[in-house]
Amino acid sequence: MKPATAAKKLGVYLEATPEEFQAGVVSRDELNELQANPPEWLADLRRNGPHPKQLIAQKLGISTSALVRAGITEALTTDQINAIKEENPDWLVRERQVYADFKAEEARLKEKARLDEESS
C-alpha cells in the first residue's frame, strides 16, 4: 500500500515519518508488524506527534471542520494539543457543543431508524 494509506492506518502524520517509510511501499505484513511491534520512531510519533488532523480533532473532542474554522491547518504535537485543552478557548467550548449536538442528533436518527425498521 502507499505510505499515505499506511500512515493513516497507523494513526500518524505522514510527513513526520522517516524518509524510508515515505518513499517505500508498505505490505500488509509490514503494516501488521508495525502495529504489533512499533519501532521507536512510530511509538514516539504516536506519543508526541505531530499528529494528523483527525487525531487532533478526536483529542479535542471536535470535528475536523472545526479545526479549519479555528484556523488550525497544521499538524500539532501532543504538547500543543494539551495547551489548547488547558486554555479552553471560547472557540473550543463552542465547537465541542456543536459536535456534541451533532453526535446526539446522529444517535437519535440511528435509534429512530432502528425503531422504524423493527415496526415494519
Contact map, one row per residue, 1 for C-alpha under 8 A:
111011000000000000000000111100000000000000000000000000000000000000000000000000000000000000000000000000000000000000000000
111111000000000000000001110000000000000000000000000000000000000000000000000000000000000000000000000000000000000000000000
111111100000010000001111110000000000000000000000000000000000000000000000000000000000000000000000000000000000000000000000
011111110000010000000100000000000000000000000000000000000000000000000000000000000000000000000000000000000000000000000000
111111111000000000000000000000000000000000000000000000000000000000000000000000000000000000000000000000000000000000000000
111111111100000000000000010000100000000000000000000000000000000000000000000000000000000000000000000000000000000000000000
001111111111110000000000000000000000000000000000000000000000000000000000000000000000000000000000000000000000000000000000
000111111111110000000000000000000000000000000000000000000000000000000000000000000000000000000000000000000000000000000000
000011111111000000000000000000000000000000000000000000000000000000000000000000000000000000000000000000000000000000000000
000001111111000000000000000000000010000000000000000000000000000000000000000000000000000000000000000000000000000000000000
000000111111100000000000000000000000000000000100001100100000000000000000000000000000000000000000000000000000000000000000
000000111111110110000000000000000000000001001100111100000000000000000000000000000000000000000000000000000000000000000000
000000110011111110000000000000000000000000001000111100000000000000000000001000000000000000000000000000000000000000000000
001100110001111110000100000000000000000000000000000000000000000000000000000000000000000000000000000000000000000000000000
000000000000111110000100000000000000000000000000000000000000000000000000000000000000000000000000000000000000000000000000
000000000001111111000000000000000000000000001000010000000000000000000000000000000000000000000000000000000000000000000000
000000000001111111101100000000000000000011001000000000000000000000000000000000000000000000000000000000000000000000000000
000000000000000111111100000000000000000010000000000000000000000000000000000000000000000000000000000000000000000000000000
000000000000000011111110000000000000000000000000000000000000000000000000000000000000000000000000000000000000000000000000
000000000000000001111111000000000000000000000000000000000000000000000000000000000000000000000000000000000000000000000000
001000000000000011111111110000000000000000000000000000000000000000000000000000000000000000000000000000000000000000000000
001100000000011011111111000000000000000000000000000000000000000000000000000000000000000000000000000000000000000000000000
001000000000000000111111100000000000000000000000000000000000000000000000000000000000000000000000000000000000000000000000
011000000000000000011111110000000000000000000000000000000000000000000000000000000000000000000000000000000000000000000000
111000000000000000001011111000000000000000000000000000000000000000000000000000000000000000000000000000000000000000000000
111001000000000000001001111101100000000000000000000000000000000000000000000000000000000000000000000000000000000000000000
100000000000000000000000111111100000000000000000000000000000000000000000000000000000000000000000000000000000000000000000
100000000000000000000000011111110000000000000000000000000000000000000000000000000000000000000000000000000000000000000000
000000000000000000000000001111111000000000000000000000000000000000000000000000000000000000000000000000000000000000000000
000000000000000000000000011111111100000000000000000000000000000000000000000000000000000000000000000000000000000000000000
000001000000000000000000011111111110000000000000000000000000000000000000000000000000000000000000000000000000000000000000
000000000000000000000000000111111111000000000000000000000000000000000000000000000000000000000000000000000000000000000000
000000000000000000000000000011111111110000000000000000000000000000000000000000000000000000000000000000000000000000000000
000000000000000000000000000001111111111000000000000000000000000000000000000000000000000000000000000000000000000000000000
000000000100000000000000000000111111110000000000000000000000000000000000000000000000000000000000000000000000000000000000
000000000000000000000000000000011111110000000000000000000000000000000000000000000000000000000000000000000000000000000000
000000000000000000000000000000001111111000000000000000000000000000000000000000000000000000000000000000000000000000000000
000000000000000000000000000000001111111111100000000000000000000000000000000000000000000000000000000000000000000000000000
000000000000000000000000000000000100111111100000000000000000000000000000000000000000000000000000000000000000000000000000
000000000000000000000000000000000000011111110000000000000000000000000000000000000000000000000000000000000000000000000000
000000000000000011000000000000000000011111111000000000000000000000000000000000000000000000000000000000000000000000000000
000000000001000010000000000000000000011111111100000000000000000000000000000000000000000000000000000000000000000000000000
000000000000000000000000000000000000011111111110000000000000000000000000000000000000000000000000000000000000000000000000
000000000000000000000000000000000000000111111111100000000000000000000000000000000000000000000000000000000000000000000000
000000000001100110000000000000000000000011111111111000000000000000000000000000000000000000000000000000000000000000000000
000000000011000000000000000000000000000001111111101000000000000000000000000000000000000000000000000000000000000000000000
000000000000000000000000000000000000000000111111100000000000000000000000000001000000000000000000000000000000000000000000
000000000000000000000000000000000000000000011111111000000000000000000000000011100000000000000000000000000000000000000000
000000000001100000000000000000000000000000011111111000000000000000000000000111000000000000000000000000000000000000000000
000000000001100100000000000000000000000000001001111100000000000000000000001111000000000000000000000000000000000000000000
000000000011100000000000000000000000000000001101111110110000000000000000001111000000000000000000000000000000000000000000
000000000011100000000000000000000000000000000000011111110000000000000000001100000000000000000000000000000000000000000000
000000000000000000000000000000000000000000000000001111111000000100100000111000000000000000000000000000000000000000000000
000000000000000000000000000000000000000000000000000111111100001100000000000000000000000000000000000000000000000000000000
000000000010000000000000000000000000000000000000001111111110000000000000000000000000000000000000000000000000000000000000
000000000000000000000000000000000000000000000000001111111111000000000000001100001000000000000000000000000000000000000000
000000000000000000000000000000000000000000000000000011111111111101100000000000000000000000000000000000000000000000000000
000000000000000000000000000000000000000000000000000001111111111000000000000000000000000000000000000000000000000000000000
000000000000000000000000000000000000000000000000000000111111110000000000000000001000000000000000000000000000000000000000
000000000000000000000000000000000000000000000000000000011111110000000000000000001000100000010001000000000000000000000000
000000000000000000000000000000000000000000000000000000001111111000000000000000000000000000000001001000000000000000000000
000000000000000000000000000000000000000000000000000000001111111101100000000000000000000000010011001000000000000000000000
000000000000000000000000000000000000000000000000000001001100111111100000000000000000000000000010001000000000000000000000
000000000000000000000000000000000000000000000000000011001000011111110000000000000000000000000000000000000000000000000000
000000000000000000000000000000000000000000000000000000000000001111111000000000000000000000000000000000000000000000000000
000000000000000000000000000000000000000000000000000000001000011111111100000000000000000000000010000000000000000000000000
000000000000000000000000000000000000000000000000000010001000011111111111100000000000000000000000000000000000000000000000
000000000000000000000000000000000000000000000000000000000000000111111111100000000000000000000000000000000000000000000000
000000000000000000000000000000000000000000000000000000000000000011111111000000000000000000000000000000000000000000000000
000000000000000000000000000000000000000000000000000000000000000001111111000000000000000000100000000000000000000000000000
000000000000000000000000000000000000000000000000000000000000000000111111100000000000000000000000000000000000000000000000
000000000000000000000000000000000000000000000000000000000000000000111111110000000000000000000000000000000000000000000000
000000000000000000000000000000000000000000000000000010000000000000110011111000000000000000000000000000000000000000000000
000000000000000000000000000000000000000000000000000010000000000000000001111100000000000000000000000000000000000000000000
000000000000100000000000000000000000000000000000011110010000000000000000111110000000000000000000000000000000000000000000
000000000000000000000000000000000000000000000000111100010000000000000000011111011000000000000000000000000000000000000000
000000000000000000000000000000000000000000000001111000000000000000000000001111111000000000000000000000000000000000000000
000000000000000000000000000000000000000000000011111000000000000000000000000111111100000000000000000000000000000000000000
000000000000000000000000000000000000000000000001000000000000000000000000000011111110000000000000000000000000000000000000
000000000000000000000000000000000000000000000000000000000000000000000000000111111111000000000000000000000000000000000000
000000000000000000000000000000000000000000000000000000010011000000000000000111111111100000000000000000000000000000000000
000000000000000000000000000000000000000000000000000000000000000000000000000001111111110000000000000000000000000000000000
000000000000000000000000000000000000000000000000000000000000000000000000000000111111111000000000000000000000000000000000
000000000000000000000000000000000000000000000000000000000000000000000000000000011111111110000000000000000000000000000000
000000000000000000000000000000000000000000000000000000000001000000000000000000001111111100000000000000000000000000000000
000000000000000000000000000000000000000000000000000000000000000000000000000000000111111100000000000000000000000000000000
000000000000000000000000000000000000000000000000000000000000000000000000000000000011111110000000000000000000000000000000
000000000000000000000000000000000000000000000000000000000000000000000000000000000001111111011000000000000000000000000000
000000000000000000000000000000000000000000000000000000000000000000000000000000000001001111111000000000000000000000000000
000000000000000000000000000000000000000000000000000000000000000000000000000000000000000111111100000000000000000000000000
000000000000000000000000000000000000000000000000000000000000000000000100000000000000000011111110000000000000000000000000
000000000000000000000000000000000000000000000000000000000001010000000000000000000000000111111111000000000000000000000000
000000000000000000000000000000000000000000000000000000000000000000000000000000000000000111111111100000000000000000000000
000000000000000000000000000000000000000000000000000000000000000000000000000000000000000001111111110000000000000000000000
000000000000000000000000000000000000000000000000000000000000011001000000000000000000000000111111111000000000000000000000
000000000000000000000000000000000000000000000000000000000001110000000000000000000000000000011111111100000000000000000000
000000000000000000000000000000000000000000000000000000000000000000000000000000000000000000001111111110000000000000000000
000000000000000000000000000000000000000000000000000000000000000000000000000000000000000000000111111111000000000000000000
000000000000000000000000000000000000000000000000000000000000111000000000000000000000000000000011111111100000000000000000
000000000000000000000000000000000000000000000000000000000000000000000000000000000000000000000001111111110000000000000000
000000000000000000000000000000000000000000000000000000000000000000000000000000000000000000000000111111111000000000000000
000000000000000000000000000000000000000000000000000000000000000000000000000000000000000000000000011111111100000000000000
000000000000000000000000000000000000000000000000000000000000000000000000000000000000000000000000001111111110000000000000
000000000000000000000000000000000000000000000000000000000000000000000000000000000000000000000000000111111111000000000000
000000000000000000000000000000000000000000000000000000000000000000000000000000000000000000000000000011111111100000000000
000000000000000000000000000000000000000000000000000000000000000000000000000000000000000000000000000001111111110000000000
000000000000000000000000000000000000000000000000000000000000000000000000000000000000000000000000000000111111111000000000
000000000000000000000000000000000000000000000000000000000000000000000000000000000000000000000000000000011111111100000000
000000000000000000000000000000000000000000000000000000000000000000000000000000000000000000000000000000001111111110000000
000000000000000000000000000000000000000000000000000000000000000000000000000000000000000000000000000000000111111111000000
000000000000000000000000000000000000000000000000000000000000000000000000000000000000000000000000000000000011111111100000
000000000000000000000000000000000000000000000000000000000000000000000000000000000000000000000000000000000001111111110000
000000000000000000000000000000000000000000000000000000000000000000000000000000000000000000000000000000000000111111111000
000000000000000000000000000000000000000000000000000000000000000000000000000000000000000000000000000000000000011111111100
000000000000000000000000000000000000000000000000000000000000000000000000000000000000000000000000000000000000001111111110
000000000000000000000000000000000000000000000000000000000000000000000000000000000000000000000000000000000000000111111111
000000000000000000000000000000000000000000000000000000000000000000000000000000000000000000000000000000000000000011111111
000000000000000000000000000000000000000000000000000000000000000000000000000000000000000000000000000000000000000001111111
000000000000000000000000000000000000000000000000000000000000000000000000000000000000000000000000000000000000000000111111
000000000000000000000000000000000000000000000000000000000000000000000000000000000000000000000000000000000000000000011111
